C-alpha cells in the first residue's frame, strides 16, 4: 500500500519523482508480510484477519503521514536498504542469525541502555479510532492498564494516547493496544560492533543472542540500525523483542466497548428552507429597466442565522459568477442580487444559511432561472470584443503565462536538484558502476583566492545511466566574489531520457562601510526531456536566459527570456520575454508572449502586457499607435469599415448612436 500511495501521488501531480519499480520491493518478503496480515485470529464476531486498515487519503496529504498511519494499523516498520523497501508487521519473526559474546569485537566501544527514563516510560495506553458502530466518528477504546507495571514505576500511572485513524475495527484496536503496551516495556537496547560476517543483517531482521555476561539465553533482538564500517566491520543497533507480547486471548483480553461515541457530537447540518429564485429587474430613478438580475428568497423565522450565502453560476459552463455571504438575514427575507448578469441568460442559483455559531449548514439544490431580456440604454449594450475567441479567459491565460515564465528558473533549479538526488540514490543503492574524474587548480594570497574545479561523473545501474559534468570558476577578494558554474547532465532510464546544460554567472559585492550588498546573476539553460508515463510519451524542450540584479536594500531588477515546446494534446510552442522591477511587494513589469497551443480549437496568440504599448513607424513620433489601458489612441486612421455602438465628437455636441439608429446634434 505505501508504494501505491507514493506512485499514485506522483502520477496525479506530475511531481517529477519516478514511481517505485518492482525490483525495489522484494516480492517474497512482501508476500510473507501480507500473509501475516491475512492470518486469521479470534475477534469479536468470529475469526478475522489479524491486520486490516481503511481510510480516505486526500491527494494533498503528505505521503509520510499516510504511510505512517498504515504502519500504525499493523504495528509495522518500513526499512529502506540500499534503495529497496521492506515492511515488517506485527510480532517479530524467527531469528535469522545467532551469536554469542565471543562474536562481539571487544576492541570497539559498546553501549547498553537497560531501561527508559521516566519521561519515556508508559504503563497504560488509551486509543481512539473511527468506530463503525458510531457512524465512523472517533471513539475512545477501553483503556489498557497494568497494575504490575504501575508498581514497577513507583505506583505511577503513565499513559500514552494513540490515534488509530486507519483502524475502524474494535477487536484489532484492542489487540494493537495490548501488544503496543507490552512491547513498550522492552527497554533493553545494545549498540555493538561485529565482524564482516554480519554484513548480511538488515534493519528489521531478528537475531538471537546467547550472553552469559548479560544473562541471555538465545534472547531475541530486533536490528534497528546497521552501520557499515570502512574496514568491513558492522555496528548493530539492537532492541529486545518477545513474540509473546503479541499473544491474544479473545475470551479474557477483549472488553466490549461502550456503544456511542464519547467525543463531542455536533448537531446535524441545517438545510436551506424555502429557497426560491426568480427573474428580477433593476430600475433607475426614472423607472426605466436598466439591468437584469435575480431575486432570491428563503424561509423566515430561523434561529441562529446571521446571513444568507448566495452563489450563482452560468448553467452552460458551470462557472460561478456571483458568490457572496454578505446578504443579511432580515425581513422581508427576499433580496435582489446586486451582481453583473447577462440578459436573457439561464443561470443556476443556490443558497445556505450562515449562522452566528460554528454549526454546519447545507447548500440548497441548484435552481434554474432565466434573467429578463433587459438591455442597456441605446448604444451602451454594444460589445466591441464580441466574437473574440478566448477573451473571456484572458485574465486566467495571462496568469498562466506569467507563472510559466516566472517559474522557468525555479524549474531549472528543481531539475538539477532532482538529478543530484538520482545520483545520490544510485550511490546509496550499491548496485551501480561509477567512474569519476576530478581536476582542480587553486591560487591563494591572503584573502584573495582564485579557483577552478572540474568534476565528471558517469554512473550506470541496472535501470539508469547518468553522465554529469560540473565546472566551476571562483574568484574572491575579501567580501567580493565572482563565480561561474556550468553543469551538463544526461540521463537515460526505462521511461525517461533527459539532457540539460545550465550555465550560471554570479557576482557579489559588499560595501565595507555601509554593509550593503549587491548581487548580479545570469543563468542560461538548455534542456530536453522525453518521458513515458502509462504509455503516454511526452517530449519537452526548453531554453532559458534569466538575468537579475539585487541589493540588500530590497531593490530587484530582472529580465527573463524563455522558449519551450511540448508534444501532446495539452502541449504548445511558446516564447516569452519579461522585464521586471520592484521590491518589498511592489512590482512593475512589462512582457510579451507568443503562444501556439497544440489544441486546434484554441487561437494562436501574441500577447503584450505593459502599462503603455506604443507602435511608431520609422522615426515618425507624430502619429503613434498607443494602448494605455484606458483606450486605443490614434491621431490618424484610414479605416474601410467601422462597426461601433456610438460615435461622438470630442466636445459631445454630435452623437451618432449606431445601435439605436439615432443622431443627436446639440448647440
GIQUI-V583180 format. One record per helix or strand of 3 or more residues. SS is the DSSP state (hx for helix, st for strand). FROM is the first residue (numbers start at 1). TO is the last residue. Records with the same first field share a line. If there is no record, write none. Layout:
SS = FROM-TO ; FROM-TO
This chain:
hx = 2-13 ; 22-24 ; 27-38 ; 63-73 ; 101-103 ; 118-120 ; 147-152 ; 170-184 ; 196-200 ; 243-246 ; 250-253 ; 391-406 ; 408-429
st = 40-43 ; 46-49 ; 77-81 ; 84-88 ; 97-100 ; 111-113 ; 124-130 ; 138-140 ; 159-164 ; 189-194 ; 206-211 ; 216-228 ; 234-240 ; 276-283 ; 289-297 ; 307-314 ; 320-328 ; 334-336 ; 346-354 ; 367-370 ; 432-445 ; 448-461 ; 464-477 ; 480-493 ; 496-510 ; 517-533 ; 536-551 ; 556-566 ; 572-583 ; 586-597 ; 605-609 ; 613-617 ; 620-627 ; 646-648 ; 654-657 ; 662-665
